[in-house]
């Protein structure tokens, strides 16, 4: 999936089930590989994230599609599973 990084800023992020996740504020880049590894989101859906921060970073591998919005895997299930194993 190829896109210009600047086109990601400000895009709304939704799950593949249509739930609002947040808004792309920045990207995380692995310097050695020069690859995007995450999306930094603000204006997050507080019902999906149990955090006291202003935003979260989603792994880029969760991204399914990019267009007028970003579509990601159903994150609440994935985050809930990750928290239970921690």
Secondary structure, DSSP 8 states (H G I E B T S, - for coil): ----GGGTTT-EEEETTS-EEEEEEEEEEETTTTEEEEEEEES--TTT---SSSEEEEEGGGEEEESSSEEE--HHHHHHHHHHH-
